[in-house]
Amino acid sequence: MELDEYLLALRKRWFVIAVLAVVGGALAWAYAQSITPAYRASASVFASVNEANSANELVQGSTFVQNSVTSFGRLASMPAVLDPVIDELDLDTTAKALSSRVTANNPLNTVILEISTTDPDPGLAAAISNAVARQLAVTVQDLSPRTETGQSAIELTLVAPAVAPAVPFEPNTRFLTASGMAAGAVLGVALALLLTVRDTRLRTVGDVERVGGLPILGTIVRTRSARTAYTTVRTMPGTPRAEAFRRLQVNLQYLETGHPLRTVVVTSAMAGEGKTSTSVNLASAVAEKGVRVLLVDADLRKPAIADALGLEGGAGLTTVLIGRARLDDVVQTWGMPNLHVLTAGDRPPNPSQLLDSPAMQRLLEDAAQAYDLVVIDAPPVLPVVDAALVARRSDGVLLVTRLRSTRRQHLRGALAALERVGATCLGVVATNAPDETGKRYGKADPAAPTQRRGRRRGATIPRGRGSGATPAVPGTVAPDGVTPDAATPDAGAPDAGAPASEHAIAGAAPTGADVASPEAGGPAATAEVDGRAGPRGAEPGDAALTSGPDAVRASGQR
């Protein structure tokens, strides 16, 4: 971890650090209140030579005193001094117990002894210090050498009697409280760093780059609008999230791979990271340029695109793979005339075998010939093997990673699984990123273009490149790009010449053939963005739509 990451971790968990600091200070304050106050009183005595007849004797005597003062200090805490003090003050203690409360200190290069006594009673502490000082002087006179006149050679004089202190020297409540707060803060910092180290989630783009070792091709802004997350590029074209998908498209366009990209697989390490919404919006961003794009739902275990976009999901990829239909028969148009969708179809009992079959290889080859780009929404890499099977047949893989959700080991495992099958990982798409761009650049969003519900295409797919309009097929709705008035007498009703089961305008009231609507007997398909409940078969990290007469459809019209 870098220094800025440590600082970010501390800033993120500042509340933990603050709480532990307050708790530490409170505990220290409580401990200080539990301690019995103790007072310290000190008395000072001066040691001197009692008699000196000459300067030489005076020097010798002074030297002797300086060498003996330390011994006098030790003598102050011995029974020879303390027993008389106990008797004098009538103390209920012993010399051994009293010695732990009496200390004698000799300041450097002096002949002064400072005798200190600690006691809960300030007056008694002063009385004991003075009594010890007087008794020490008597004891020293008894033990020191005598002069010619029979007097003691050393004399101790009480020069600073002890007085009763007004403030206890312990406990030092302020010091203890500050020390407790400091200890709590240190513990909080250690805990914050420990949680950061143990938290293996990829929280920033820098984390993804360091773990994956791949370029970040796109950073997708999170959205709280569950209704438009799948269709952001179409329904909210001026938002930072839509611009993020366009930036992904540009980065993918200019990516140096050594060969043209015709088939791109979009997958993730685990479910719920936003791969399906990334696939749909990437296909929309590419289609905006006028090129022909095919969006394939290859997640045969939990298909989501049909419900998310309001398309017919009964026939699709599985129908083509088992030979019951051709690609031309089941491809549907959505959003733009050059954006085609191949839904998953019915769920097969053997999805891995179908995706690894020669029929899948032929389908991808045909699609690469008919379209400028084929975007394949594949299942997650780690739970099932399907994504690896599809990825090795494609020109490249986009690995979607959800910030603050995907773990380091999952990203490493997904990259290793793709590498083992020889798939080319183009880069990583980071979803659930915070919007740090501020307000959108320019004026407010223009109204979203009129969009129509996807339709089943005819038997022929034009092979030409570009964005030419697809001819209308009798019995079907008109493709996007045609005004609603020209397509139908009523923009909210089915085509006059079309079966009642088909809808002319995205967002029109569904008929009984609408499998996602309550009127059709099926539950309203709902989904959500970034980890909440998704549509039928959708992963939690993808977007959510709600279908029904009054709901906003996948195309974004009301």
C-alpha positions, 0 to 999 in steps of 0.5 A, spaced: 500 500 500 502 507 498 502 512 503 496 515 500 492 509 501 494 509 508 491 516 509 485 514 505 484 508 510 485 513 516 480 518 513 475 513 511 475 510 518 476 516 522 470 515 526 473 508 529 479 512 531 475 518 534 471 513 538 477 509 541 480 515 543 474 517 547 473 511 550 481 510 552 480 517 555 474 515 559 477 509 562 483 513 564 479 518 567 475 513 571 481 509 573 484 516 576 478 517 580 479 510 583 486 512 585 486 514 592 489 521 592 496 522 595 500 528 598 508 529 598 511 533 603 519 535 602 524 537 608 531 539 606 537 538 611 544 541 610 550 537 611 556 541 614 563 540 617 562 541 625 570 543 626 576 545 622 582 548 625 585 550 618 583 550 611 586 543 609 582 540 614 576 544 612 577 541 605 578 534 607 572 535 611 568 538 606 570 532 601 568 527 607 561 530 607 560 530 600 562 523 600 558 521 605 551 525 603 549 519 599 550 514 605 546 519 609 540 518 604 540 511 604 540 511 612 533 516 612 529 509 610 532 505 615 529 502 622 535 506 625 531 513 623 524 510 622 523 507 629 524 513 633 519 517 628 514 511 629 514 512 636 514 520 636 508 520 631 505 514 634 504 511 627 500 505 626 505 502 621 512 498 621 519 501 619 519 497 613 512 499 611 514 506 612 520 506 608 516 505 602 513 512 603 520 515 605 525 517 600 531 521 600 534 525 594 541 528 594 541 533 588 548 533 584 554 536 587 551 539 593 551 537 600 543 537 601 538 532 602 531 532 600 527 528 604 520 526 602 514 523 604 507 521 601 501 520 605 493 521 603 494 526 609 498 532 607 499 534 614 501 527 616 506 527 610 509 534 612 510 531 620 513 525 617 518 528 613 520 533 618 521 528 624 525 524 619 530 530 618 530 531 625 532 524 627 536 523 621 541 529 624 541 525 631 543 518 628 548 522 623 551 525 630 551 518 633 554 515 627 559 520 625 567 520 627 568 525 633 573 531 633 578 532 638 573 536 643 568 530 642 563 533 638 560 529 631 565 531 625 558 532 621 552 536 623 545 536 619 541 542 619 534 542 617 534 548 613 527 547 609 521 544 614 516 541 610 509 544 609 502 540 608 501 540 600 495 543 598 494 539 591 495 531 591 501 529 586 497 523 584 493 521 581 495 526 575 488 526 572 490 530 566 496 526 564 492 520 565 486 522 561 491 525 555 495 518 555 488 514 555 486 518 549 493 517 546 493 510 547 486 509 544 487 513 538 493 509 537 489 503 537 484 506 533 489 507 527 492 500 528 485 497 528 483 502 521 490 499 518 488 492 520 481 492 517 484 496 511 489 490 510 484 485 511 479 488 507 480 485 500 475 489 496 478 493 490 475 500 492 479 504 487 481 504 480 488 504 482 487 497 486 484 494 480 490 496 476 495 494 481 492 487 482 490 486 475 496 489 471 491 491 465 489 498 463 482 501 465 478 502 459 472 505 462 470 507 469 462 507 469 459 512 474 454 509 479 447 510 478 441 510 482 436 510 477 434 503 476 429 504 470 435 507 466 441 503 468 441 498 462 439 504 457 443 510 459 446 511 453 439 511 449 435 515 455 440 519 458 445 521 453 448 527 456 449 524 463 456 522 466 454 515 466 453 515 458 459 519 457 463 514 461 460 508 456 462 512 450 469 513 453 469 506 453 467 505 446 473 510 444 478 506 448 476 500 445 476 503 438 483 505 439 486 499 443 492 496 439 491 488 439 494 487 432 488 485 429 481 488 428 476 487 434 469 484 431 467 479 437 468 482 444 466 478 450 463 482 456 464 478 463 466 479 470 469 475 476 462 474 480 455 475 479 452 482 480 458 486 478 454 490 472 456 486 466 449 486 462 448 493 463 455 494 460 454 490 454 447 493 453 450 500 453 457 499 450 453 496 444 448 502 444 455 507 444 458 503 438 451 503 434 451 511 435 457 511 430 452 508 425 456 501 425 452 495 425 452 492 432 449 485 434 448 484 442 448 477 444 446 474 450 450 468 451 448 467 459 444 461 458 443 460 465 441 467 468 439 471 461 437 478 463 437 482 456 430 480 454 427 482 460 431 488 461 430 491 454 423 488 453 424 484 447 421 477 446 425 472 449 422 465 447 427 464 441 434 466 441 441 463 441 439 456 444 434 456 438 440 457 433 445 453 436 440 447 436 438 448 429 431 450 429 432 457 427 437 461 423 440 467 426 436 472 421 430 469 424 431 471 431 435 477 431 431 483 433 432 490 433 432 495 439 433 502 440 436 504 433 436 500 426 443 498 426 443 495 433 440 488 433 439 483 439 440 476 439 436 474 446 438 467 450 432 464 448 429 458 452 434 455 458 438 449 456 439 443 460 447 443 457 449 451 456 456 449 457 456 444 451 452 448 447 457 454 448 462 450 446 459 446 440 461 447 433 454 451 432 457 456 436 463 457 432 459 458 426 454 463 429 460 467 431 463 467 424 457 469 421 455 474 426 462 477 425 461 477 417 454 480 418 456 486 423 461 491 424 462 489 432 459 483 436 458 484 443 457 478 447 454 478 454 457 472 458 456 469 464 461 470 470 468 467 470 469 464 476 462 460 478 461 457 471 466 455 465 461 458 460 465 465 459 471 461 458 469 457 453 466 463 449 472 468 450 477 463 447 472 464 441 472 471 441 477 477 439 478 479 446 474 480 453 472 486 457 472 484 464 467 488 468 469 489 476 465 492 481 468 497 485 467 496 493 465 489 491 469 485 487 475 482 491 482 481 489 482 474 489 476 474 485 479 478 480 486 474 480 482 468 479 478 470 473 484 473 469 488 466 471 482 462 468 481 466 462 489 466 461 489 458 461 484 458 456 488 462 451 483 468 451 485 475 450 483 480 456 483 487 453 482 490 459 478 492 465 471 496 466 470 499 473 463 500 475 460 503 481 465 509 481 463 515 484 461 521 480 467 526 480 465 530 474 460 535 477 455 538 473 454 535 466 458 539 461 453 544 457 446 545 457 441 540 460 440 533 456 436 534 450 430 529 450 431 522 449 430 520 441 424 516 440 425 509 441 421 503 439 420 496 442 425 491 439 422 486 433 423 480 430 427 481 424 425 478 417 429 472 414 434 476 411 440 481 414 443 486 410 450 484 409 452 492 407 456 496 412 454 502 415 447 505 418 442 505 413 435 504 415 433 496 415 427 496 410 420 494 414 418 487 413 410 486 412 407 484 419 412 487 423 413 494 426 417 500 423 424 500 425 427 506 429 428 512 425 421 512 422 417 517 426 411 514 430 406 518 426 409 515 419 409 508 423 402 507 426 396 511 426 397 512 434 404 512 437 401 509 443 397 503 439 400 497 435 401 497 428 394 497 424 397 491 420 401 488 425 399 482 430 396 484 436 402 481 440 407 486 437 408 493 439 409 499 435 412 504 440 417 502 446 413 504 452 406 503 449 401 499 453 403 492 452 398 487 450 397 480 452 403 477 448 407 481 453 411 476 457 413 481 462 407 485 463 402 483 469 396 483 463 400 477 460 400 473 466 407 474 468 410 478 473 413 485 472 420 484 470 424 488 475 431 489 476 436 494 480 443 497 479 449 496 483 447 490 488 439 490 489 434 485 486 434 484 479 430 482 473 428 475 472 435 472 471 438 479 472 444 479 476 444 484 482 449 489 479 446 490 473 440 495 472 433 495 473 427 496 469 419 495 471 415 493 465 407 494 465 402 499 462 404 505 467 412 503 467 418 506 463 420 501 458 427 499 457 427 504 451 426 510 456 419 513 453 413 514 458 
